[in-house]
């Protein structure tokens, strides 16, 4: 019964947290918010973002309120999961904040990885598609893919930049996030991305 509750809480919070992270990543990528998929993400996350925006002003390319909401949702998720699971002790507040940041970083890397993978598959199956989802994937991944393309030489129309980005994502995950997770004693079952 504990595992079912753990799974249910992690799934519900995880889906909402994923939407908040996607909204944040779309803001960083300066995506088209007239896209119907982006509008759905904004509509589902706007009530809580708007409440935080009353206190936190918008700064630069992104809304600080969206980032704070992601951290708060992650904090709440980790708190509830530690209360549900008897084998996970409740950490001190500083560790809980660090665990939340590590979980968010891991989820951002996972979302980026799967967005690039989806855009690769779409480029094979429907290379000239005008679907809003494909366009949004392109806008989401292009800020990362473009520098990788500039780093690699032209190989006659073959694009190896996704491989380079996948290698960088995995190295950051292995060398930075996994080491920090171990150093701060974060149980790996708490966050979906770890």
C-alpha positions as CSV (number, residue, x, y, z in Angstrom):
1,X,0.0,0.0,0.0
2,X,2.9,2.4,0.8
3,X,4.4,1.7,-2.7
4,X,1.1,2.5,-4.4
5,X,0.8,5.8,-2.5
6,X,4.4,6.7,-3.2
7,X,3.9,6.0,-6.9
8,X,0.6,8.0,-7.0
9,X,2.1,11.0,-5.3
10,X,5.2,10.9,-7.4
11,X,3.2,10.7,-10.6
12,X,0.7,13.5,-9.9
13,X,3.3,15.9,-8.6
14,X,5.8,14.8,-11.2
15,X,3.4,15.6,-14.1
16,X,2.7,19.1,-12.8
17,X,6.4,19.7,-12.1
18,X,7.2,18.6,-15.6
19,X,4.8,21.2,-17.0
20,X,6.3,23.9,-14.8
21,X,9.8,22.9,-16.0
22,X,8.7,22.8,-19.6
23,X,7.2,26.3,-19.2
24,X,10.5,27.5,-17.7
25,X,12.5,25.9,-20.5
26,X,10.2,27.5,-23.1
27,X,10.7,30.9,-21.6
28,X,14.5,30.4,-21.7
29,X,14.3,29.3,-25.4
30,X,12.0,32.3,-26.2
31,X,9.5,29.8,-27.7
32,X,6.3,30.9,-29.5
33,X,3.7,31.1,-26.8
34,X,0.9,31.3,-29.4
35,X,1.6,27.6,-30.0
36,X,-1.5,25.7,-28.8
37,X,0.7,23.2,-26.8
38,X,2.6,26.1,-25.1
39,X,-0.7,27.8,-24.3
40,X,-2.0,24.6,-22.6
41,X,1.2,24.5,-20.5
42,X,0.8,28.1,-19.6
43,X,-2.9,27.8,-18.7
44,X,-2.3,24.8,-16.4
45,X,0.6,26.5,-14.6
46,X,-0.6,30.1,-14.6
47,X,-2.6,30.1,-11.4
48,X,0.3,29.3,-9.2
49,X,2.8,31.3,-11.3
50,X,0.6,34.3,-11.1
51,X,0.4,34.1,-7.3
52,X,4.2,34.0,-7.1
53,X,4.6,36.8,-9.7
54,X,2.8,39.2,-7.4
55,X,5.8,38.9,-5.1
56,X,8.6,38.1,-7.6
57,X,9.0,40.4,-10.6
58,X,9.9,39.2,-14.0
59,X,13.6,39.4,-14.7
60,X,15.3,39.2,-18.1
61,X,14.6,36.2,-20.3
62,X,12.6,34.2,-17.9
63,X,10.1,34.5,-15.1
64,X,11.7,33.9,-11.7
65,X,8.3,33.0,-10.5
66,X,8.3,29.9,-12.7
67,X,11.6,28.8,-11.3
68,X,10.5,29.4,-7.7
69,X,7.3,27.4,-8.4
70,X,9.3,24.5,-9.7
71,X,11.5,24.6,-6.6
72,X,8.5,24.8,-4.3
73,X,6.7,21.9,-6.0
74,X,9.8,19.8,-5.8
75,X,10.2,20.7,-2.1
76,X,6.6,19.7,-1.5
77,X,7.0,16.5,-3.4
78,X,10.1,15.5,-1.5
79,X,8.5,16.3,1.8
80,X,5.4,14.3,1.1
81,X,7.4,11.4,-0.2
82,X,9.7,11.3,2.9
83,X,6.5,11.3,5.1
84,X,4.9,8.4,3.1
85,X,8.0,6.2,2.9
86,X,9.0,4.9,6.3
87,X,12.6,4.0,5.3
88,X,13.4,7.6,4.2
89,X,14.2,9.9,7.2
90,X,13.1,13.5,6.9
91,X,16.2,15.5,6.0
92,X,17.1,18.9,7.5
93,X,15.7,21.9,5.6
94,X,19.0,22.7,3.9
95,X,19.4,19.2,2.5
96,X,15.8,19.3,1.4
97,X,16.5,22.4,-0.7
98,X,19.7,20.9,-2.1
99,X,17.8,17.7,-2.9
100,X,15.1,19.7,-4.7
101,X,17.7,21.6,-6.8
102,X,19.4,18.3,-7.7
103,X,16.1,16.7,-8.7
104,X,15.2,19.7,-10.8
105,X,18.6,19.7,-12.6
106,X,18.2,16.0,-13.3
107,X,14.7,16.5,-14.6
108,X,15.8,19.3,-16.9
109,X,18.5,17.1,-18.3
110,X,16.0,14.3,-18.8
111,X,13.5,16.5,-20.5
112,X,16.2,17.9,-22.8
113,X,17.4,14.4,-23.7
114,X,13.9,13.2,-24.6
115,X,13.0,16.3,-26.5
116,X,16.1,15.9,-28.6
117,X,15.3,12.2,-29.1
118,X,11.7,13.0,-30.1
119,X,12.9,15.7,-32.6
120,X,15.3,13.2,-34.1
121,X,12.5,10.6,-34.6
122,X,10.2,13.3,-36.0
123,X,12.9,14.3,-38.5
124,X,13.0,10.8,-39.8
125,X,9.3,10.1,-39.8
126,X,7.8,13.5,-40.8
127,X,10.7,15.7,-41.9
128,X,8.5,18.6,-43.2
129,X,5.7,18.5,-40.6
130,X,4.0,21.7,-39.5
131,X,2.6,20.1,-36.3
132,X,2.7,22.5,-33.3
133,X,4.4,19.8,-31.2
134,X,7.3,19.4,-33.7
135,X,7.7,23.2,-33.9
136,X,7.8,23.4,-30.1
137,X,10.3,20.6,-29.9
138,X,12.5,22.5,-32.4
139,X,12.3,25.7,-30.4
140,X,13.0,23.9,-27.2
141,X,16.1,22.0,-28.4
142,X,17.6,24.6,-30.8
143,X,19.3,26.7,-28.1
144,X,21.3,23.6,-27.2
145,X,21.7,22.0,-30.6
146,X,22.9,25.2,-32.4
147,X,26.1,25.6,-30.4
148,X,26.8,21.9,-30.8
149,X,26.4,22.2,-34.6
150,X,28.9,25.1,-34.7
151,X,31.4,23.0,-32.8
152,X,31.3,20.1,-35.3
153,X,32.6,20.2,-38.8
154,X,30.3,19.9,-41.8
155,X,30.0,16.3,-42.6
156,X,28.1,16.4,-45.9
157,X,24.6,16.9,-44.5
158,X,24.9,14.5,-41.6
159,X,24.1,16.1,-38.3
160,X,26.0,14.5,-35.4
161,X,25.3,17.3,-33.0
162,X,22.6,15.3,-31.1
163,X,25.3,12.7,-30.3
164,X,27.5,15.4,-28.9
165,X,24.7,16.9,-26.8
166,X,23.8,13.4,-25.5
167,X,27.4,12.8,-24.5
168,X,27.5,16.2,-22.7
169,X,24.1,15.5,-20.9
170,X,25.3,12.1,-19.7
171,X,28.7,13.5,-18.6
172,X,27.0,16.3,-16.6
173,X,24.6,13.8,-15.1
174,X,27.4,11.3,-14.2
175,X,30.1,13.7,-13.1
176,X,28.1,16.5,-11.5
177,X,24.6,15.5,-10.5
178,X,25.3,11.9,-9.4
179,X,28.3,13.0,-7.3
180,X,26.3,15.7,-5.6
181,X,23.4,13.2,-5.0
182,X,25.9,10.9,-3.3
183,X,27.6,13.7,-1.3
184,X,24.3,15.0,0.0
185,X,22.9,11.6,0.8
186,X,19.9,11.9,-1.4
187,X,17.9,8.6,-1.7
188,X,17.6,7.9,-5.5
189,X,14.0,6.8,-5.2
190,X,12.8,10.3,-4.3
191,X,13.1,11.9,-7.8
192,X,12.1,10.4,-11.1
193,X,15.1,11.8,-13.0
194,X,17.8,10.1,-10.8
